[in-house]
Amino acid sequence: PDVKAPVKPLVEEDGAEYAALGLLGSTLYVKTDENAPNHKIISIDLNNPRREAWKTVIPEAKDAMRIATLFIGQIVVEYLSDVQSRLAVFDAAGRPQGEIALPDAGSVTGVGGQRSGRIFFEFSSPLYQPTVFRYNPRDGKVVAFEAPSVPIDVSKYETRRLFAVSKDGTRVPFFVTARKDLKLDGTNPTLLHAYGGFSISLLPVYRPQVVAWLELGGVWVSANIRG
């Protein structure tokens, strides 16, 4: 690019978020919440950047679009479905190409890719330390890339997603992590963690102190007020 060329803004209006994902030729892909609270992806032709020429590539969905990445003609989108991440793949025209299976109920914290088409994503959950996984679209396999050592035998524990009903009928998702053989009869010491300010969703991620709590027979609950 000509770094000495004058800067030409594409969007100058306030009131919405516009996050550039990348270029394919003269087409700029942008993630925005303009008239789409759950976000959508649009394309802007830099040769004709007039607003009326903008196109919706991936429309707003029921689930909130949190992360979006463009590479090698693919768009990888992370959605929050009742606070649980799911990864969907689209082509450059916005046509669905399937979803990537995640190792557990948890959170995707980053997405990247290679020219070969392989997709990398970082995943975390109450029982998984932040781990980078590699997805090969040719065979659909997801494998850990340089997996960290785990301080406990996670096969003895489980995380369940449940719902509580608020006084106005709203279903509030929450995650319960404990030993599989632990009898949930109300007698076990329990840590309940919740936050709901500033439209921030409390995601189910790995916390080292929780592992020690689980080993002592405790129950960990993460309530997702902004789910």
Buried (B, 14 or more C-beta within 10 A) or exposed (E): EEEEEEEEEEBEEEEEEBEBBEEBEEBBBBBBBBEBEBBBBBBBBEEEBEEEEBEBBBEBBEBBBBBBBBBEEBBBBBBBBBBBBBBBBBEBEBEEEEEBEBBBBBBBBBBEBEEEBBBBBBBBBBBBBBBBBBBEBEEEEBEEEEEEEEEEEBEEBBBEBEEEEEEEEEEBBBBBBBBEEBEEEEEEEBBEEEEBEEEEBBBBBBBEEBBEBBBEEBBBBBBBBBB
